Amino acid sequence: KNKSLVELELKENYISDTYMSAIRALLDRNKRMVKEEHRKFKEVTKKLEKAAWNRSKLMIIGQGRAGKTATVRALMGKDFMKRLDSTIGAHLTQIKTWTNNEAWDETTDGLLPHNADTFAAQAVMAELALEDSNPPVQETWSKQSKPIVSAMPKFFGSTSTTPKPTDGATSAKKKDAYKYDIAKFYKAKKMRNQIEMSIWDYGGQDVFYTLHHLFLTNFGVYLLVFRSTELLANEKEAKGYLRFWLNSVAMHASEAKIIIAGTFAEDLTKKQLKKINKRLESVARSHLKRIIPNNTVGREFLFFPISNKLGTGVDDLRYHLERVIRMQPYLNRQVPIKWMKFLDLAVKEKHKYITFERARSMASKFDISSKSEVSEMLKLFHELGVVVYLTATSALSRIVVIKPGWLIEKISLVIRDKSLHHYVKDEKKEMEDFERAGLMEDLNMIRSKGIASVDILAYFWKEHYQFMVDLMSRTLLMNKWDYGDEEAYVVPSLLDNDTIKDTQGVKAALDFSERFLPNGLFQRLLCLAVSHSSRQESTKSPELHVSSAMVDFGSKGIVYLTCDLDKERISIQIAEPEHALKVYKMISAMMDKIRQDVMGASLVWKPLLQNKSGKLVSFEVAKSSKLKPWFQNQSASTDMQLENNYVTDGAAGIGLDSFLMMLD
């Protein structure tokens, strides 16, 4: 049945003449088949322009310490490790699978620069399907004492021990090129049904939630991992994490499928598993159309109980993941081969990131000339986790990050859980390193107050300092801090848990309970509020905490902001009522800017305004009763139109500086 074997050496083997004839016949058949396949391979390759890429993205999400990294290791057939370091930010792994439910193979060198060759070869092989027939065999035995070597196809070179004359370097180059061509051919045969995947293992600690929004995409499958025992022992908190991740996927990747895995299931009884499933169903009810259930024989669960320690349930989980990935429409999307040639060139780049114009110049070598086609190509690569290409604003769209893992690593040098993640494993040595660099005070400042000095950022990012400052500022992960003696940046996700106690003024709120108030939204609002405050004259230093803040809006007065994730509400308190409408509209514009640039169109809220008795009422009620100070005259009523997000300021895609100027 082997159709690629064309040479066979046998010594001191008793083989019947009948079998020897059959072997020779089969080897000759293989020679003809391989030669014909290779001819077609080259012929079709010349004409081929587009083909399916067979690439996907698998995103591992869930609560911290739920066993996400251990699950990835189990899917890849690696040994169970009792102690694994908590994932910092996210970890990126490139793998390949043949969909035969065997452990996935890791591509140790990451994304290799042979995508176009493999891509084209796989597409050609899909068109080559030759039938095979085996001749009948009858036995008579004789001893063969000499090696038997079949006549091999010419493109492998002569089997003779006598070297053929060559014409020097030219012949050598042709021979090498031909061998490379044949190597591609055989590699393509092997990889015909292969799927390549980028596995993104996201850190589950709260501090990383502001980071994940940048990398959750539609072209992929989500594996939501939770600790099964937590849903029994700590139901409310466990449901909260599950609800958060299900809502996050719905917001950022509404078309993507989700598979749920429950770890630490080795000691659970059937009764306990059913109880867990029932509680999970109560959380996932509104997401059922996207969740792939566990239809393993004998089970009717919404999740896959697994034990990474024992390996039980992992094969079922892998099988369903592969099956679901195979069914995704983007897997068979026709992609131009010239795009793959560009990717090969980009992977070879020594730089971690390039400008869009540089990408366009590289693409022109492969007849990718239009700006729109380059943009479309980069967006596809971003969706599949091959590059990072953010397009929310014109400034962001001018940069292409070729090494996504590198970007995550650099961001995670700043955004990390200080209680879990140290810069070196030996905490004492870590302190010595910062002491030696003269940065102990800077380290304490970023850990205790979320304020990062320029010196410590330069220490973390070195020659990439300016690029990282621009990127994190434009994605609202941090913001310039103009309220100290030295230049610094505030990183809202690192702020402490204190609260503002003494507040005053008229109240309003943004109610997200109809859908979802995502973690990280409030922190980005603080970035914009601080930016606006720093542009005003004679403002006092903001007081910032992870879920509450006091910010001076200059002539508009003091504004207090509070985030309540349980109630899914952001509260606004305006110290000077005469500016209530203007301040409210400014906050709404900031929220809409975040929606446009980061969160997506599915982020919606309803405004609530305080009435005379101190109660928060709906916009409609406030408007109909001409509630003061919100509707003091007809112009105010006209300004505050009833829209989806009640925003009249700002415009989609504008830069941060332009947006802040509009607020002023």
Secondary structure, DSSP 8 states (H G I E B T S, - for coil): --SS-------SEEEEHHHHHHHHHHHHHHHHHHHHHHHHHHHHHHH--EEE--EEEEEEEESTTSSHHHHHHHHTT----S------SEEEEEEEE-SSSS--EE-TT-S-S-HHHHHHHHHHHTT-------------EEEE-S-------GGG---SSS-----THHHHHHHHHHHHHHHHHHHHHHTTT-EEEEEEEE--SGGGHHHHTTT--SSSEEEEEEEHHHHHHSHHHHHHHHHHHHHHHHHH-TT-EEEEEEES-TT--HHHHHHHHHHHHHHHGGGTTTB--B--TT--BSSEE--TTT-TTHHHHHHHHHHHHHH-GGGG-EEEHHHHHHHHHHHT-SSSEEEHHHHHHHHHTTT---HHHHHHHHHHHHHTTSSB---SSTTGGGEEES-HHHHHHHHHTTSS-TTT--SSS-HHHHHHHHHHTT-HHHHHHHHHH-EEEHHHHHHHHGGGHHHHHHHHHHTTS-EEE-SSSS-EEE-GGG--S-------SEEEEEE-TTS---TTHHHHHHHHHHHHHHTSSS----EE-SSEEEEE-GGG-EEEEEEETTTTEEEEEES-GGGHHHHHHHHHHHHHHHIIIII-TT---EEEEE-TTS-EEEHHHHHHTT-TTT-SSHHHHHHS---SS---S--TT--HHHHHHHH-
